Amino acid sequence: MRVLLIEDEVALARVIRRGLEGANFSVDHCENGKEGLETALAGSYDLLILDLMLPGMDGWQICEELRSRRKPLPILMLTARGAVEDRVRGLELGADDYLPKPFEFPELLARVRALLRRDKVNKTRVIRIADMEIDTAQRKVSRMGIDIPLSDREYTLLEALAQNEGRILTREVIQERVWQDFESYSNTVDVYVSMLRKKVDVDFPAKLIHTIRSVGYTLRRPEEPH
Ligand code: CA
């Protein structure tokens, strides 16, 4: 397991590094925020331990940047004790957990392990809806055992619909989730849904993607015959 630690307090970083290495993790350490972000983007890490106040670039910016690039890296944030707003902001920006300073190393280790376990569960998750199977770890889709190749966007759109099975997603929500676009309105969503339908619905007897007129779309399993 590879951990990236971005922390400018050298003494604390040393304690964390030694402890994690003692628990058989391999640890890379950056003291500077910018350098840390570049390292996180370039490397393949299983977890990021991220301090907030850093030279170069702060932990919030790093977190935001990683999430906007859809880097699926679990992030444990180190925050100042009692700073509730820091934690909330961190979690809103996509951190997975936080640990207030000062802390004892065993607590850090326990949280690291819990995050990695959770991540493993997420990575192996398969969504099954009727005869459709979506392997979210490998981003692969099949129906009735037939593999259906999708583009990256089409897959992301399908997964967003499938994770909200039975719920209606408005065009705006889809646009936000799939394109991270909160502003402009265009017919991109409709175009993509139509492409997705051709690939995943048209050739199969059970139709899963439904248009909710003038609202949006929903993915639901066919009703059981009465
Ligand atoms: Ca710091």
Boltz pocket constraint, residues with backbone or C-beta under 6 A from the ligand:
constraints:
  - pocket:
      binder: B
      contacts: [[A, 7], [A, 8], [A, 9], [A, 51], [A, 52], [A, 53], [A, 54]]
      max_distance: 6.0
